[in-house]
């Protein structure tokens, strides 16, 4: 009996170590959702630390305007986040198309507010962005007040042309959005990540803001049309 126990204990010890290692290996990280990107013929990565102006972004987009297969990413300290400015810039082409307010989460550069449906205002620094993403992604046209489909859900992230002074705020917003999206994806309990990202795509559009000024040249805070409900 003692001899049998002698052999069983090492086997149990090895099984415990093996199981612990398996659980550790299966734990998803944010890099599983936002893998490291490199510049290739079909991928362009902008390092936010080295981007000097909005024009340096638009110049690359315009150069590749007709190549819709190219994917664009902007690198922050933590992640490479997919983004676009294609529908905002003209590049010598006629830009048309209707974007419904209910499909857009609009993040204002001036007040650090996030506007939903152009009328409900949240404090971006305190609101649960993951819950807002879920509300948009899962609606699927059921409630006419929310996004039509997961694919039409957009995040408009506004910033000033003076990009250098705005970089810390822009990094913070991009990292908050990417972390919230990561939590949303891993909430599906390890279903195929690539399939989930196609079904619920993160679509961030950077938008260069035009500061509103009064007749004396002083800044006017952004105030969207319609009643504002401030939600904390």
JOQUIRA-V553191 format. One record per backbone hydrogen bond with DSSP energy under -1.0 kcal/mol. NH is the residue of the N-H (numbers start at 0). CO is the residue of the C=O. E is the energy in kcal/mol with one decimal. If there is no record, write none. Layout:
BEGIN
((NH | CO | E) (NH | CO | E))
END
This chain:
BEGIN
((4 | 0 | -2.1) (5 | 1 | -1.8) (6 | 2 | -1.2) (7 | 3 | -2.0) (8 | 4 | -2.1) (10 | 6 | -1.2) (11 | 7 | -2.5) (12 | 8 | -2.3) (13 | 9 | -2.3) (14 | 10 | -2.1) (15 | 11 | -2.2) (16 | 12 | -2.1) (17 | 13 | -2.4) (18 | 14 | -2.5) (19 | 15 | -2.4) (20 | 16 | -2.3) (21 | 17 | -2.1) (22 | 18 | -2.4) (23 | 19 | -2.0) (24 | 20 | -2.5) (25 | 21 | -1.8) (31 | 28 | -1.4) (33 | 29 | -2.8) (39 | 42 | -2.5) (43 | 70 | -2.6) (45 | 72 | -3.0) (47 | 74 | -2.2) (49 | 46 | -1.7) (50 | 46 | -1.3) (57 | 53 | -2.4) (58 | 54 | -2.3) (60 | 56 | -2.1) (61 | 57 | -2.9) (62 | 58 | -1.7) (63 | 59 | -1.5) (64 | 61 | -1.3) (66 | 63 | -1.5) (67 | 65 | -1.2) (69 | 66 | -1.1) (70 | 41 | -2.6) (72 | 43 | -2.4) (73 | 80 | -2.7) (74 | 45 | -4.0) (75 | 78 | -3.0) (80 | 73 | -2.5) (82 | 71 | -1.9) (83 | 203 | -1.8) (87 | 84 | -1.3) (88 | 84 | -1.6) (92 | 89 | -2.4) (102 | 99 | -1.6) (103 | 100 | -2.0) (104 | 153 | -2.4) (105 | 114 | -2.7) (106 | 155 | -3.2) (107 | 112 | -2.6) (113 | 121 | -2.3) (114 | 105 | -3.9) (115 | 119 | -2.8) (116 | 103 | -1.0) (118 | 115 | -2.0) (119 | 115 | -2.3) (120 | 228 | -2.2) (121 | 113 | -2.2) (123 | 111 | -1.9) (125 | 122 | -1.6) (126 | 122 | -2.4) (128 | 126 | -1.1) (131 | 127 | -1.4) (132 | 128 | -2.3) (133 | 129 | -2.4) (134 | 130 | -2.3) (135 | 131 | -1.7) (136 | 132 | -3.3) (137 | 133 | -2.7) (140 | 146 | -1.6) (141 | 138 | -1.9) (145 | 142 | -2.1) (153 | 102 | -3.2) (154 | 202 | -2.4) (155 | 104 | -2.3) (156 | 204 | -2.3) (157 | 106 | -2.0) (158 | 206 | -2.1) (162 | 160 | -2.4) (166 | 162 | -1.2) (169 | 165 | -2.5) (170 | 166 | -3.1) (171 | 167 | -2.1) (172 | 168 | -2.2) (173 | 169 | -2.6) (174 | 170 | -2.7) (175 | 171 | -2.3) (176 | 172 | -2.6) (177 | 173 | -2.5) (178 | 174 | -2.3) (179 | 175 | -2.1) (180 | 176 | -2.4) (181 | 177 | -2.3) (182 | 178 | -2.1) (183 | 179 | -1.9) (184 | 180 | -2.5) (185 | 181 | -2.6) (187 | 184 | -1.7) (188 | 185 | -1.5) (195 | 191 | -2.0) (196 | 192 | -2.5) (197 | 193 | -1.4) (198 | 194 | -2.1) (199 | 195 | -3.0) (204 | 154 | -3.0) (205 | 83 | -1.7) (206 | 156 | -2.5) (208 | 158 | -3.7) (213 | 217 | -2.4) (216 | 213 | -1.9) (219 | 211 | -3.5) (228 | 118 | -1.8) (230 | 120 | -2.7))
END
